[in-house]
Amino acid sequence: MYNRGDTDDAGWRYRIAQATPLFCRSCLDRHRSEAVPVTGMDRLKSVIFSELAIPGFGTAAFTLFLLHDKAATLLRDVPRQWPVLAFIGGLLLVAAQCLRSAWANNAHRRMPMQTETSRAFDFGDNGDSPFETTARTYAIRNGEHAAALKRLNAERSAGLLGPTQRRRESRASWVTAAVIAALALAAHYVRIG
């Protein structure tokens, strides 16, 4: 799942979330038959054809140029050439970090294509907070499937929204308020003393 950045100026940010809804056997079989796996070449392209890989490959190329040009000189007199060797080591670390960032930030390009079955189920952004229990909104586009899922999860839903959960939330709120009050009181006494 891909979510837009928090503000219009933030650009696009991608967060991948996963859910495992209860699908019937025929839907699962249909999903498996339509699924197109992500290949090794797709994974490689997600990094190579990335703007984040340019500094990584550029730094690695410059490092290889330095090593090729100066390797004999550097290895003949290591004690005197250690600053250059340290610089080359730093360049290698920078290149590795750039390529690692390119891999991590392009995970959304390695997601498999959706199938007809996976398009039937969707969920919204993670909107949880310390004082809120409902983390996501879920949508099932087929009414019969939605009703069946609601029946299957009726007991669990009652537990999430029932009086026990409200008492737990209330207790968490009171504990948080007590901690804040204790910190404020401690700060007041420290300032006086």
C-alpha positions as CSV (number, residue, x, y, z in Angstrom):
1,M,0.0,0.0,0.0
2,Y,1.4,3.4,-0.9
3,N,0.5,6.5,1.1
4,R,1.1,10.1,0.1
5,G,3.2,12.4,2.2
6,D,1.6,14.3,5.1
7,T,1.6,17.6,3.4
8,D,1.4,18.7,-0.3
9,D,5.0,20.1,0.0
10,A,6.4,16.8,1.4
11,G,6.3,15.0,-1.9
12,W,5.5,11.3,-2.2
13,R,6.4,9.0,0.6
14,Y,5.7,5.3,0.4
15,R,4.8,3.0,3.3
16,I,4.1,-0.6,2.7
17,A,1.5,-2.2,4.9
18,Q,0.2,-5.7,4.8
19,A,-3.1,-7.4,5.8
20,T,-4.3,-11.0,5.6
21,P,-8.1,-10.9,5.0
22,L,-10.1,-14.1,5.2
23,F,-10.8,-15.1,1.5
24,C,-12.6,-18.3,0.5
25,R,-10.7,-21.1,-1.2
26,S,-11.9,-20.2,-4.7
27,C,-10.8,-16.6,-4.3
28,L,-7.4,-17.7,-3.1
29,D,-7.0,-20.1,-6.0
30,R,-8.0,-17.3,-8.4
31,H,-5.5,-14.9,-6.7
32,R,-2.7,-17.4,-7.1
33,S,-3.5,-18.0,-10.7
34,E,-3.5,-14.3,-11.6
35,A,-0.5,-13.3,-9.4
36,V,2.6,-12.3,-11.3
37,P,5.7,-12.8,-9.2
38,V,8.4,-10.1,-8.8
39,T,11.5,-11.3,-10.6
40,G,15.1,-10.8,-9.7
41,M,15.5,-8.4,-12.6
42,D,12.5,-6.3,-11.3
43,R,14.4,-6.1,-7.9
44,L,17.6,-5.1,-9.6
45,K,15.9,-2.5,-11.8
46,S,14.2,-0.9,-8.7
47,V,17.7,0.1,-7.5
48,I,19.6,0.6,-10.7
49,F,17.0,2.9,-12.3
50,S,16.6,5.0,-9.2
51,E,17.7,8.6,-8.6
52,L,19.0,7.4,-5.2
53,A,21.5,5.1,-6.9
54,I,23.3,7.8,-8.9
55,P,25.4,9.0,-5.9
56,G,26.1,5.4,-4.9
57,F,27.3,4.3,-8.3
58,G,29.2,7.6,-8.9
59,T,31.0,7.4,-5.6
60,A,31.8,3.7,-6.2
61,A,33.1,4.5,-9.7
62,F,35.3,7.3,-8.3
63,T,36.7,5.0,-5.6
64,L,37.5,2.3,-8.2
65,F,39.3,5.0,-10.3
66,L,41.4,6.0,-7.3
67,L,42.2,2.4,-6.5
68,H,43.1,1.6,-10.1
69,D,45.3,4.7,-10.5
70,K,47.0,4.7,-7.1
71,A,46.9,1.0,-5.9
72,A,50.5,0.3,-6.4
73,T,51.7,3.5,-4.7
74,L,49.3,3.1,-1.8
75,L,50.3,-0.5,-1.1
76,R,54.0,0.1,-1.3
77,D,54.0,2.7,1.5
78,V,50.9,2.0,3.7
79,P,52.1,3.9,6.8
80,R,52.6,7.2,4.9
81,Q,49.5,6.7,2.7
82,W,47.0,5.9,5.4
83,P,45.1,9.2,5.0
84,V,44.4,8.3,1.4
85,L,43.4,4.8,2.3
86,A,41.1,6.1,5.0
87,F,39.5,8.5,2.4
88,I,39.0,5.6,0.0
89,G,37.4,3.6,2.8
90,G,35.1,6.5,3.6
91,L,34.1,6.7,0.0
92,L,33.3,3.0,0.0
93,L,31.1,3.5,3.1
94,V,29.3,6.4,1.4
95,A,28.7,4.4,-1.8
96,A,27.4,1.4,0.3
97,Q,25.0,3.7,2.3
98,C,23.7,5.3,-0.9
99,L,22.9,2.0,-2.5
100,R,21.4,0.7,0.8
101,S,19.1,3.8,0.8
102,A,18.2,3.2,-2.8
103,W,17.2,-0.4,-1.9
104,A,15.2,0.6,1.2
105,N,13.4,3.6,-0.4
106,N,12.4,1.8,-3.5
107,A,10.7,-1.2,-1.8
108,H,7.3,0.0,-3.3
109,R,8.7,-0.7,-6.8
110,R,9.2,-4.4,-5.8
111,M,5.5,-5.0,-4.9
112,P,3.7,-7.5,-6.9
113,M,0.8,-6.3,-9.2
114,Q,-2.6,-6.5,-7.7
115,T,-5.0,-9.2,-8.8
116,E,-8.8,-9.1,-9.1
117,T,-9.0,-10.7,-5.7
118,S,-6.6,-8.4,-3.9
119,R,-8.4,-5.4,-5.5
120,A,-11.6,-6.5,-3.8
121,F,-10.1,-5.7,-0.3
122,D,-8.5,-2.4,0.7
123,F,-7.5,-0.6,3.8
124,G,-6.7,3.0,4.7
125,D,-3.8,4.8,6.4
126,N,-2.7,3.9,9.9
127,G,-4.5,6.5,12.0
128,D,-3.8,5.1,15.5
129,S,-2.6,7.1,18.4
130,P,-2.0,6.4,22.1
131,F,-5.6,7.4,22.8
132,E,-7.3,5.7,19.8
133,T,-7.8,2.0,19.2
134,T,-9.1,2.0,15.6
135,A,-5.9,1.9,13.5
136,R,-7.2,1.5,10.0
137,T,-10.4,1.6,7.9
138,Y,-11.1,-1.5,5.8
139,A,-13.2,-1.8,2.7
140,I,-14.5,-4.9,1.1
141,R,-16.1,-4.1,-2.3
142,N,-18.5,-7.2,-2.3
143,G,-21.4,-6.7,0.1
144,E,-21.9,-10.5,0.7
145,H,-18.3,-11.0,1.6
146,A,-18.3,-8.0,3.9
147,A,-21.3,-9.3,5.7
148,A,-19.7,-12.8,6.1
149,L,-16.5,-11.2,7.4
150,K,-18.5,-9.1,9.9
151,R,-20.3,-12.2,11.2
152,L,-17.0,-14.1,11.5
153,N,-15.4,-11.2,13.5
154,A,-18.4,-10.1,15.6
155,E,-17.0,-11.4,18.8
156,R,-13.6,-9.8,18.2
157,S,-15.2,-6.5,17.2
158,A,-17.2,-6.4,20.4
159,G,-14.0,-6.9,22.4
160,L,-12.3,-4.0,20.6
161,L,-15.1,-1.6,21.0
162,G,-16.7,-2.9,24.2
163,P,-16.6,-1.7,27.9
164,T,-13.4,-3.7,28.7
165,Q,-11.5,-1.9,26.0
166,R,-12.9,1.5,27.1
167,R,-11.8,0.8,30.7
168,R,-8.3,-0.1,29.4
169,E,-8.2,3.1,27.4
170,S,-9.4,5.1,30.4
171,R,-6.7,3.5,32.6
172,A,-4.0,4.4,30.1
173,S,-5.2,8.0,30.0
174,W,-5.1,8.3,33.8
175,V,-1.7,6.7,34.0
176,T,-0.4,9.1,31.4
177,A,-1.9,12.1,33.2
178,A,-0.4,10.9,36.5
179,V,3.1,10.6,34.9
180,I,2.8,14.1,33.4
181,A,1.6,15.6,36.8
182,A,4.5,13.8,38.6
183,L,7.0,15.2,36.1
184,A,5.6,18.7,36.4
185,L,5.7,18.5,40.2
186,A,9.3,17.2,40.2
187,A,10.3,20.0,37.9
188,H,8.7,22.5,40.2
189,Y,10.6,21.2,43.3
190,V,13.9,21.0,41.4
191,R,13.5,24.7,40.3
192,I,12.7,25.8,43.9
193,G,15.5,23.8,45.5
